[in-house]
């Protein structure tokens, strides 16, 4: 009887189907998608990337085109209206009629309720080039005879919505270049410092400590101030990216060094050393993949910092130079308190900066929690 019971128990155990363990990537994705703020951050970052890549398609006007008849036009709010045949789903705006006050010398705008300006979805507008192909289609094409500026215009009559979208490309490009260079330098220095130790570690850490000891803001201003003023805008852009890269790698290097010190004594690394594996193979094949998840999280949290630094320097007028457009350069026009009081919509690029910083922070926090194996 006892043998029969044992046989029955064994067969019941064998009947239970064995489930294959989930891969680390699937586990991270399963923990990540449970966090709604992280998903919201991913959607924001994806939307910013799409707008930056196809900014001309989303821009209703040429961002460099000046309109002498519509200086400092206030934002026009899209509306819907009822007609005899029902609700019109195509949004419209009321055109503004400007008047000049001879006493205050101010130009005022008043909505003309007798006229309507409608959008044209996927309509023809100003020409632009993407990947060598010349196009003239836009998501929202305005009526050429009816000005329509959803975020208003600046002091030269340029459309603020178009300039904000074009500025997203340059600001995010600056953040991408700086973060890429900082990650490459910081990861390489941290790996070598933590793995080799000895005089290599001492030398690299003294250099890292020197960079960390530099006061960031005064050093930014000093380095940017020595940039040649007669240099072209693209030269200034890349020199500014180089300066930021040389000052942002040190923090990541310290973090990577700490991770490497903890990993270089684990069994699989010691086994690779015992089998005679070369140092480069150990660094690339064994250590780097295990710290890569931490580096990805640092990247998502470093990008908002670069966006804020670039915006601050360009706001002061020592960063990105015209005719290039960035979010910080757009805010440069709002640093005059008198203009800001009369034309508050010049601060609208701040909303784009806040959304970008919020999106990357939410994404970074979500990735950090998803990668942590001890998180709930």
Buried (B, 14 or more C-beta within 10 A) or exposed (E): EEEEEEEEEEEEEEEEEEEEEEEEEEBBEEBBEEBEBBBBBBEBBEEBBEBBBBBBBBBBBBBBEEBEEBBBBBBBEBEEEEEEEEEBEEBBBBBBEEEEEEEEEEBEBEBEEEEBBBBBEEBEBBEBEEEEEEBEEBBBBBBEEBBBBBBBBBEBBBBBBBBBBBBBBBBBBBBBBBBEBBBEBBBBBBBBBBBBBEEEBEEBBEBBEEBEEBEEEEEBEEBBEEBEEEEEEEEBBEBBBBBBBBBBBBBBBBBBBBBBBEBBEEEEBEEBEEEEBEEEEBBEEBBBEBBEBBBBBBBBBBBBBBBBBBBBBBBBEBBBBEEBBBBBBBBBBBEEEEBBEEBEBBEBBBEBBEBBBBBBBBBBBBBBBBBBEEEE
